[in-house]
Amino acid sequence: VFAVGDGNHSLATAKQCYEDLKRVTPENEWASLPARYALVEVVNNHDSALQFEPIHRCVFGVKPEEILEAFRAYYPGAYEGQGEGHVIAYTHAGGTGYLTVPNPRVQLAVGTLQNFLDAYLREHGGEVDYIHGEAVTDELGRKPGNIGFKLPAMGKEQLFKTVIADGVLPRKT
């Protein structure tokens, strides 16, 4: 099984550049256009040198208690605390905690959180940034008007299972 990971849509952009050149190049020259080719790297997903680390979220310009209440309403059955299902840690000026979504509809906790954030921010405003590192997420999340969400790392064994079940990985997985 092979998967294409084209960070920041680089493969799609390369394809579009080739298609654009074809419009201004005689057809008999298309095969010799350097833009016809893309540099790829084949990586063994099971190689120990390849590590998956989570990309956390920090939401700015919101009321943390309201966003937590909206999260629980968005996922009926979601509750405060850790349990079976998707567990997402959070930090804001008023404290820290965990949200659990039992019986999630998607494979990864990042998908559960991102689906909610997209809907919430569209309706209520605020901004999200994608953060590497728990300490930075906590530091930013503790500032008034912010909340940081920390996600578990995706296991390598989840990659193909998730793509098969859910399609494209959630943004910034």
PAZAPA-4460 file (N, C-alpha, C; in steps of 0.05 Angstrom, whole numbers, plus 32768, in hexadecimal, padded with zeros to 4 digits):
% residues 173
    n_x    n_y    n_z   ca_x   ca_y   ca_z    c_x    c_y    c_z   seq   type   mol
   8011   7FE8   8000   8000   8000   8000   8012   8019   8000     1      V     A
   800B   802C   7FEF   801A   8045   7FEE   8006   805C   7FF4     2      F     A
   8010   8070   8001   8001   8089   8006   8011   80A0   7FFC     3      A     A
   8004   80B4   7FF2   8011   80CD   7FE9   800D   80E2   7FFE     4      V     A
   8022   80EC   800A   8021   8102   801C   802F   811A   800F     5      G     A
   801F   812D   8008   802B   8144   7FF9   8028   815E   8008     6      D     A
   8035   8160   801F   8033   8178   8030   802F   8191   8021     7      G     A
   801C   81A1   802A   8015   81BB   801E   800E   81B9   8001     8      N     A
   8003   81A2   7FF9   7FF8   819E   7FDE   800D   81A1   7FC8     9      H     A
   8026   819A   7FCE   803B   819D   7FBA   8038   818C   7FA2    10      S     A
   802E   8173   7FA5   802A   8162   7F8E   8014   816D   7F7B    11      L     A
   7FFE   8176   7F87   7FE9   8182   7F78   7FF2   819B   7F69    12      A     A
   8003   81AB   7F76   800E   81C3   7F69   8020   81BC   7F52    13      T     A
   8031   81A8   7F56   8043   819F   7F40   8033   8195   7F28    14      A     A
   801E   8186   7F2D   800D   817D   7F18   8000   8194   7F09    15      K     A
   7FF6   81A8   7F18   7FEA   81BF   7F0B   7FFE   81CF   7EFA    16      Q     A
   8016   81D1   7F03   802B   81DF   7EF4   8030   81D0   7ED9    17      C     A
   8030   81B6   7EDA   8034   81A6   7EC2   801C   81AA   7EAF    18      Y     A
   8004   81AA   7EBA   7FEC   81AE   7EA9   7FEC   81CA   7E9D    19      E     A
   7FF5   81DE   7EAB   7FF7   81F9   7EA1   800B   81FB   7E8A    20      D     A
   8022   81ED   7E8D   8036   81ED   7E78   802C   81DF   7E5F    21      L     A
   801D   81CA   7E62   8012   81BC   7E4B   8000   81CE   7E3A    22      K     A
   7FF3   81E1   7E46   7FE2   81F3   7E36   7FF1   8205   7E23    23      R     A
   800B   820A   7E29   801B   821C   7E19   8032   820E   7E0B    24      V     A
   8031   81F3   7E0B   8046   81E3   7DFF   803A   81D0   7DEB    25      T     A
   8046   81CD   7DD4   803C   81B9   7DC0   803B   819D   7DCC    26      P     A
   8026   818E   7DC6   8022   8174   7DD2   8039   8161   7DCE    27      E     A
   8047   8163   7DB7   805E   8151   7DB3   8075   8156   7DC5    28      N     A
   8075   816C   7DD5   808A   8173   7DE8   8082   816D   7E05    29      E     A
   8069   8166   7E0A   8060   8162   7E25   8071   814D   7E34    30      W     A
   8079   8137   7E27   8088   8122   7E35   80A3   812B   7E3E    31      A     A
   80AE   813F   7E31   80C9   8148   7E38   80C9   8160   7E4B    32      S     A
   80B2   8169   7E54   80B1   8180   7E67   80BB   8176   7E82    33      L     A
   80CF   8184   7E8E   80D9   817C   7EA9   80C2   817D   7EBE    34      P     A
   80AF   818F   7EBA   8099   8191   7ECD   8087   8178   7ECD    35      A     A
   808B   8166   7EBA   807B   814D   7EB9   8082   813C   7ED1    36      R     A
   8099   8140   7EDD   80A3   812F   7EF3   80A2   813D   7F0E    37      Y     A
   809E   812E   7F22   809F   8138   7F3E   80B2   8127   7F4E    38      A     A
   80C1   8134   7F5F   80D3   8126   7F70   80C3   8119   7F87    39      L     A
   80C7   80FF   7F8B   80B9   80F2   7FA1   80CD   80E3   7FB2    40      V     A
   80C5   80DD   7FCA   80D5   80CD   7FDC   80C3   80B7   7FE6    41      E     A
   80CC   809E   7FE3   80BE   8088   7FEE   80C9   8081   8009    42      V     A
   80B8   8081   801D   80C0   807D   8039   80B1   8065   8044    43      V     A
   80BF   8054   8052   80B2   803E   8060   80A5   8048   807A    44      N     A
   808B   8047   807B   807C   8051   8092   8086   8044   80AC    45      N     A
   8090   802C   80AA   8098   801D   80C3   80B5   8022   80CB    46      H     A
   80C3   8032   80BC   80DF   8039   80C3   80E0   8048   80DE    47      D     A
   80F1   8040   80EF   80F3   804C   810A   80FC   806A   8108    48      S     A
   8108   8072   80F2   8111   808E   80EF   80F9   80A0   80EA    49      A     A
   80E2   8095   80E2   80CA   80A5   80DD   80B9   80A6   80F6    50      L     A
   80B6   80BE   8102   80A6   80C1   811A   808E   80D2   8114    51      Q     A
   8077   80CA   811F   805E   80DA   811D   805B   80EA   8137    52      F     A
   8059   8104   8135   8054   8114   814C   803B   8125   8148    53      E     A
   802C   812A   815D   8013   8138   8159   8017   8156   8154    54      P     A
   8004   8162   8146   8004   817F   8142   7FEB   8188   8152    55      I     A
   7FF0   8197   8167   7FDB   81A0   8179   7FCD   81B9   816D    56      H     A
   7FB8   81C2   817A   7FA9   81DA   8172   7FA7   81ED   8188    57      R     A
   7FAA   8207   8182   7FA4   821C   8195   7F90   822F   8187    58      C     A
   7F7B   8235   8196   7F66   8246   818B   7F67   8260   819A    59      V     A
   7F67   8276   818B   7F6A   8291   8195   7F50   82A1   8192    60      F     A
   7F4B   82B3   81A4   7F34   82C5   81A2   7F19   82B7   81A8    61      G     A
   7F19   82A5   81BB   7F01   8296   81C2   7EFE   8296   81E1    62      V     A
   7EE7   828E   81EA   7EE2   828A   8206   7EE4   826C   820B    63      K     A
   7EF9   8264   8219   7EFF   8247   821C   7EE7   8237   8227    64      P     A
   7ED9   8241   823B   7EC3   8231   8246   7EAD   822D   8231    65      E     A
   7EA9   8242   8220   7E94   823F   820B   7E9C   822B   81F6    66      E     A
   7EB6   822B   81EE   7EBF   8218   81DA   7EBD   81FC   81E5    67      I     A
   7EC3   81F8   81FE   7EC1   81DD   820A   7EA4   81D4   820B    68      L     A
   7E92   81E6   8212   7E76   81DF   8213   7E6C   81D9   81F7    69      E     A
   7E75   81E9   81E3   7E6D   81E4   81C7   7E78   81C9   81BD    70      A     A
   7E90   81C1   81C6   7E9B   81A8   81BE   7E8A   8191   81C8    71      F     A
   7E82   8192   81E2   7E71   817D   81ED   7E56   817C   81E0    72      R     A
   7E4B   8193   81D7   7E32   8193   81C9   7E35   8188   81AD    73      A     A
   7E4C   818D   81A0   7E51   8184   8185   7E52   8166   8183    74      Y     A
   7E5D   815A   8198   7E60   813D   819A   7E4F   8133   81B2    75      Y     A
   7E35   812E   81AD   7E24   8123   81C3   7E32   810A   81CF    76      P     A
   7E33   810A   81E9   7E40   80F4   81F7   7E5D   80FB   81FF    77      G     A
   7E68   8111   81F3   7E83   8119   81FB   7E82   8123   8218    78      A     A
   7E98   811E   8226   7E98   8126   8242   7EB4   812F   824B    79      Y     A
   7EB4   813C   8262   7ECC   8146   826E   7EDA   812E   827B    80      E     A
   7EF4   812B   8277   7F03   8115   8283   7F0E   8102   826D    81      G     A
   7F1D   80EE   8277   7F29   80DB   8265   7F1A   80C1   8266    82      Q     A
   7F16   80B5   824E   7F08   809B   824D   7F0D   808E   8232    83      G     A
   7EFA   807C   822A   7EFC   806E   8211   7EF3   8080   81FA    84      E     A
   7F03   8080   81E4   7EFC   8090   81CD   7F13   80A4   81C8    85      G     A
   7F0C   80BA   81BC   7F21   80CF   81B6   7F23   80E1   81CE    86      H     A
   7F3C   80E3   81D9   7F41   80F4   81F0   7F53   810B   81E7    87      V     A
   7F49   8123   81ED   7F57   813B   81E4   7F5C   814C   81FD    88      I     A
   7F76   8152   8203   7F7D   8163   821A   7F7A   8180   8212    89      A     A
   7F74   8191   8226   7F72   81AE   8221   7F7F   81BD   8238    90      Y     A
   7F87   81D6   8231   7F92   81E9   8245   7F87   8204   823E    91      T     A
   7F7D   8212   8253   7F76   822E   8250   7F7C   823D   826A    92      H     A
   7F77   8257   826B   7F7E   8266   8282   7F71   825C   829C    93      A     A
   7F5A   824F   8299   7F4C   8245   82B1   7F53   8229   82B9    94      G     A
   7F65   821C   82AA   7F6D   8201   82B2   7F72   81EF   829B    95      G     A
   7F74   81D5   82A2   7F79   81C0   828E   7F64   81AA   8291    96      T     A
   7F62   819A   827D   7F50   8183   827F   7F51   8172   8266    97      G     A
   7F3E   8160   8264   7F3C   814E   824E   7F1F   814D   8245    98      Y     A
   7F1B   8149   822B   7F01   8144   821F   7F03   8128   8213    99      L     A
   7EEE   8118   8217   7EED   80FE   820A   7ED4   80FC   81F9   100      T     A
   7ED8   80F2   81E0   7EC2   80ED   81CE   7EC0   80CF   81CB   101      V     A
   7EAC   80C2   81D7   7EA9   80A5   81D4   7E9E   809F   81B9   102      P     A
   7EA4   8088   81AE   7E9A   8080   8194   7E9D   8095   817E   103      N     A
   7EB6   809E   817A   7EBA   80B3   8166   7EB2   80AA   8149   104      P     A
   7EAB   80BE   8139   7EA3   80B8   811D   7EBB   80B6   810A   105      R     A
   7ED2   80BF   8112   7EEA   80BE   8102   7F00   80AF   8110   106      V     A
   7F15   80A8   8102   7F2A   8097   810D   7F3C   80A4   8121   107      Q     A
   7F42   80BE   811D   7F56   80CC   812D   7F4A   80E3   813E   108      L     A
   7F56   80E7   8155   7F4D   80FD   8167   7F51   8118   8159   109      A     A
   7F66   811A   8148   7F6A   8133   813A   7F52   8139   8127   110      V     A
   7F47   8125   811B   7F2F   8128   810A   7F17   8131   811A   111      G     A
   7F14   8125   8132   7EFE   812D   8144   7F00   814A   814B   112      T     A
   7F18   8152   8153   7F1C   816E   815C   7F1A   8181   8144   113      L     A
   7F27   817B   812D   7F27   818D   8117   7F0B   8191   810B   114      Q     A
   7EFB   817C   810A   7EDF   817F   8100   7ED0   8193   8112   115      N     A
   7ED3   8190   812C   7EC5   81A3   813E   7ED0   81BF   813B   116      F     A
   7EEA   81C3   813A   7EF6   81DE   8138   7EED   81EC   811F   117      L     A
   7EED   81DD   8108   7EE5   81EA   80EF   7EC8   81F5   80F2   118      D     A
   7EB6   81E5   80FD   7E9A   81ED   8100   7E98   8204   8114   119      A     A
   7EA6   8202   812A   7EA4   8216   813F   7EAE   8231   8136   120      Y     A
   7EC6   8231   812A   7ED2   824B   8122   7EC2   8258   810B   121      L     A
   7EB7   8248   80FA   7EA6   8253   80E5   7E8E   8262   80F1   122      R     A
   7E83   8257   8106   7E6B   8263   8112   7E71   8279   8127   123      E     A
   7E86   8275   8136   7E8B   8287   814D   7EA4   8299   814A   124      H     A
   7EB4   8294   8136   7ECD   82A4   8133   7EE3   8299   8145   125      G     A
   7EF9   82A7   8144   7F12   829D   8151   7F25   8294   813C   126      G     A
   7F3D   828E   8144   7F51   8284   8132   7F60   826C   813E   127      E     A
   7F69   825A   812D   7F77   8242   8136   7F93   8243   812A   128      V     A
   7FA6   8239   813A   7FC1   8235   8130   7FCA   8219   8137   129      D     A
   7FDC   820E   8128   7FE5   81F3   812A   8000   81F3   8137   130      Y     A
   8003   81E5   814E   8019   81E8   8160   8028   81CD   8163   131      I     A
   8043   81CF   8161   8053   81B7   8167   805D   81BB   8184   132      H     A
   8059   81A6   8194   8063   81A7   81AF   804D   81AC   81C4   133      G     A
   804C   819C   81D8   8038   819F   81ED   803D   81B8   81FE   134      E     A
   8056   81BE   8204   805C   81D5   8215   8053   81EF   8209   135      A     A
   8058   81F2   81EF   8050   820A   81E1   8032   820C   81E0   136      V     A
   8025   81F5   81DB   8007   81F5   81DA   7FFC   81FD   81F6   137      T     A
   8007   81F3   820B   7FFE   81FB   8226   8004   8218   822B   138      D     A
   801B   8222   8224   8022   823E   8228   800E   8251   821A   139      E     A
   8009   824B   8200   7FF7   825C   81F1   7FDA   8258   81FB   140      L     A
   7FD2   8240   8201   7FB7   823A   820A   7FB0   8247   8224   141      G     A
   7FC4   824C   8236   7FBF   8259   8250   7FBA   8277   824F   142      R     A
   7FBF   8283   8238   7FBA   82A0   8236   7F9C   82A5   8234   143      K     A
   7F93   82BB   8240   7F76   82C2   823F   7F6C   82C3   8222   144      P     A
   7F55   82B7   821E   7F48   82B7   8204   7F52   82A1   81F1   145      G     A
   7F63   828F   81FC   7F6E   8279   81EC   7F67   825F   81F9   146      N     A
   7F69   824A   81E9   7F68   822F   81F4   7F79   821D   81E2   147      I     A
   7F8A   820D   81EF   7F9B   81FA   81E0   7F90   81DE   81E2   148      G     A
   7F90   81D0   81CC   7F88   81B4   81CB   7F9F   81A3   81C4   149      F     A
   7FA5   818F   81D5   7FBB   817C   81D0   7FB0   8162   81C6   150      K     A
   7FBC   8158   81B1   7FB3   813F   81A4   7FC7   8129   81A8   151      L     A
   7FBD   8110   81A8   7FCF   80F9   81A9   7FDC   80F6   818D   152      P     A
   7FF4   80EA   818D   8001   80E4   8174   7FF2   80CE   8166   153      A     A
   7FF2   80CF   814B   7FE6   80BA   813B   7FFA   80A3   8139   154      M     A
   7FF1   808B   813E   8003   8074   813B   8007   806D   811E   155      G     A
   801E   8063   8118   8023   805C   80FC   800F   8048   80F1   156      K     A
   8006   8036   8102   7FF2   8022   80F9   7FD7   802F   80F3   157      E     A
   7FD3   8048   80FA   7FB9   8055   80F5   7FB9   8063   80DA   158      Q     A
   7FD0   8067   80CD   7FD0   8077   80B4   7FBE   806C   809F   159      L     A
   7FC3   8054   8095   7FB4   8048   807F   7F97   8043   8087   160      F     A
   7F93   8039   80A0   7F78   8034   80AA   7F68   804E   80A9   161      K     A
   7F74   8064   80B1   7F66   807E   80B2   7F5F   8087   8096   162      T     A
   7F73   8086   8084   7F6E   808F   8068   7F58   807E   805B   163      V     A
   7F58   8064   8060   7F44   8052   8054   7F28   8059   8060   164      I     A
   7F27   805E   807A   7F0D   8063   8087   7F03   8080   8083   165      A     A
   7F15   8094   8084   7F0C   80B0   8085   7F15   80C0   806D   166      D     A
   7F26   80B5   805C   7F30   80C4   8045   7F49   80D4   804D   167      G     A
   7F4B   80EB   8043   7F63   80FC   8048   7F65   8102   8066   168      V     A
   7F7E   8102   8070   7F82   8108   808C   7F79   8124   8092   169      L     A
   7F70   8129   80AB   7F68   8144   80B3   7F7F   8158   80B0   170      P     A
   7F79   8171   80AB   7F8E   8186   80A9   7FA1   8185   80C0   171      R     A
   7FBA   8187   80BA   7FD0   8188   80CE   7FCF   8170   80E1   172      K     A
   7FCE   8158   80D5   7FCF   8140   80E6   7FEC   8139   80EC   173      T     A
***
